Amino acid sequence: MATVSTSHLPAGEPVLTTAVVGTDFGLPLVRPTRTRQGSEVRVVRSRCRAHGGVVVWFTDGTKTPPLHGRTVWVLADSAA
């Protein structure tokens, strides 16, 4: 199971996330997950620094709350 930290997460990378866990100004929020069961595959659109951490945006319009740069993401290609 290959992983990558938030600070090194490239655009276009498919990763495993939770289902929507809340909203932020009307945008759905998701978090990284470590297991394939109950997770969803989302493709990274971009990441940007924000007050309190790094926010990852996905191509389906979801995003993460600010995360620490050492947060680990499981790559969807290798999770099979």
C-alpha positions as CSV (number, residue, x, y, z in Angstrom):
1,M,0.0,0.0,0.0
2,A,1.8,3.1,-1.2
3,T,1.4,6.4,0.6
4,V,2.3,10.0,0.1
5,S,2.3,12.9,2.5
6,T,0.1,15.9,2.0
7,S,3.1,18.2,1.3
8,H,4.2,16.0,-1.6
9,L,0.7,15.1,-3.0
10,P,0.7,15.8,-6.8
11,A,-2.3,17.0,-8.9
12,G,-4.0,14.2,-10.7
13,E,-3.2,11.6,-8.1
14,P,-6.1,9.3,-7.1
15,V,-6.3,8.8,-3.3
16,L,-8.6,7.2,-0.8
17,T,-10.9,9.5,1.3
18,T,-13.8,9.2,3.6
19,A,-17.3,10.0,2.6
20,V,-18.4,13.6,3.2
21,V,-17.9,14.4,6.9
22,G,-19.3,18.0,6.9
23,T,-19.3,21.3,5.1
24,D,-17.2,24.5,5.0
25,F,-19.0,27.5,3.5
26,G,-21.2,25.0,1.6
27,L,-18.3,22.9,0.2
28,P,-18.3,19.2,1.2
29,L,-15.4,18.2,3.4
30,V,-13.6,14.8,3.3
31,R,-10.6,13.4,5.2
32,P,-7.9,10.9,4.2
33,T,-8.6,7.2,5.1
34,R,-6.2,4.3,5.6
35,T,-8.5,1.5,4.5
36,R,-10.2,0.5,1.3
37,Q,-13.4,-0.5,3.0
38,G,-15.9,2.3,3.2
39,S,-13.6,4.7,1.4
40,E,-14.0,6.6,-1.9
41,V,-11.5,7.3,-4.6
42,R,-11.0,11.0,-5.4
43,V,-8.6,12.7,-7.8
44,V,-6.5,15.6,-6.4
45,R,-7.1,18.9,-8.3
46,S,-4.7,21.0,-6.2
47,R,-3.4,21.7,-2.8
48,C,-2.7,25.1,-1.2
49,R,-1.4,26.4,2.1
50,A,-4.0,27.8,4.4
51,H,-4.0,29.2,7.9
52,G,-3.6,26.1,10.0
53,G,-2.3,23.7,7.4
54,V,-2.7,22.5,3.8
55,V,-6.0,22.2,2.1
56,V,-6.4,19.6,-0.7
57,W,-9.0,20.2,-3.4
58,F,-10.5,17.4,-5.4
59,T,-11.9,17.3,-9.0
60,D,-15.4,16.5,-7.7
61,G,-15.7,19.8,-5.8
62,T,-14.8,18.4,-2.3
63,K,-11.9,19.6,-0.2
64,T,-10.2,18.8,3.1
65,P,-10.1,20.9,6.3
66,P,-6.6,22.3,6.9
67,L,-4.3,19.3,7.4
68,H,-0.8,19.1,8.7
69,G,1.8,18.5,6.0
70,R,2.8,15.1,7.4
71,T,-0.7,13.7,7.0
72,V,-0.5,10.5,4.9
73,W,-2.7,9.6,1.9
74,V,-3.1,6.1,0.6
75,L,-2.8,6.0,-3.2
76,A,-5.8,4.4,-4.8
77,D,-3.8,2.6,-7.5
78,S,-1.9,0.6,-4.9
79,A,-4.7,0.0,-2.5
80,A,-6.1,-3.0,-4.4
